[in-house]
Amino acid sequence: MPRTPVILVHGSYHRPAHYEPLVNRLADVAASITVPDIGMLPLSESTPLVQDIVDRAPSPPVVIGHSFGGAVTGALHGVRHMIFLSAWVLDTTETAADLLAKSATGAPSERATADASSEFTAALRISDDGKTAWINPDSAATLFYADCPPETAAKAVALLRPDTAANFTHPPTSAAWKNTPTLYIKTTQDHTWPPPLATEFATRCATLETLTTSHSPYLSAPDRTAAIIGAYL
């Protein structure tokens, strides 16, 4: 059977190079793998950039969105399958800032869980003009790569870069995920957001897989991650 093209949409602050271990493992089962660089682009620009890659694919691709890359992935049309890897699954009326604020003002038990497990806000830095965001390098290893070997985590932290702060307040351009086959890969040792948010995103998808990893299983468990994704190619 013809193999399926794959598009991987990286998360905020990350680069395509972060995902090389996963890309290398998928190379044997995918027709092609494209990891577009959407650094510093707001959703209004990153989404059409990736949509153009989807439109030019020889057949409907499987698109993998990691972290905030899910906001781009979920807006794409003409996709065979969307895979949200510890990713945001947003409706057109929602923004990351709104959902984080809602989690912070939820039930007392939910707030306690969120405060105990999420280190994102403490690690986040915003420029004085409010246009650029980045993660404090001293906190990044624990935040993103807590279960990675130290040398792997150090290399990943060194690759991190600033990103646009606009995406905190910009909703996605569409919610094509509602009419597309979807898989959510939930990471149970994730420190980047309140657990109720991940649970909510998972319920929006047709299928759920769980990994007992940090936010970055493409580095800490690339074989297992590739095996899950490969079943959908």
Steps between C-alpha positions, in 0.01 A plus 500: 500500500619858436656654807359815658672840507550641849518861614625575850415842647740597778405671824570852619863582582611185317669434165467222244835367627341407834299228327781320314483182713130459418543599135778242460279225639203591281710517183462127438120505510407840354506600133664827605538709812485879498569711809430861403664776702225723642712680758380852592194470274151580631224249426373719219829439316613156618169333417492598129870412472430143616172484309694562181719198577188291558348620173815409304535152651449215250235350728325614820769507768503404863581815698659484844478808718711523815407741778381831348560348158163340566330838450633502143433131442139522612425774248621312191268369228556201274686299763469122524558485877594754766722384786524732798818421693451660841348783300243776512166421332327836469164615373471824304364684806787395728849630570780353707483796739126453555528129574795544736312774685191282520703216648647735759153609616334156496395287795738515800607137453578561133699814585707307751574229245595759241724693739674182611580375153539797267827697489437674172395840635802524728736417212339732244665832415339780295685791342428854620306577182288188543588361156747224580485207740763249607566239767755556775786261406556416867146357520467351154652157568256428783209654314538324165755219534483370857527133402766540231865404552692806623699538178182478292326759716801735486511482120126564477519800734780647289277478191211692657428849365258788554158496337220744438288581805201574274397135489392514864212726399429390141236232436554243223375585154267198487406186692543242224580240768125468557460339157828307477612170658699588812734336749613657827827381658484604864819528705428428865818652650458833321591819691404753235129544573225411748393134467132593452595677177668191358197293599269744324709493181506120505120483519478704180679229303361172374783283635730524802844355563694561821872530559654517848745770399570869522387752240758376249456127429655549156828529695441292813304214337548532123455129428167479680383830351593390150322168549176673597519740206608230257176311557314790337714523187 
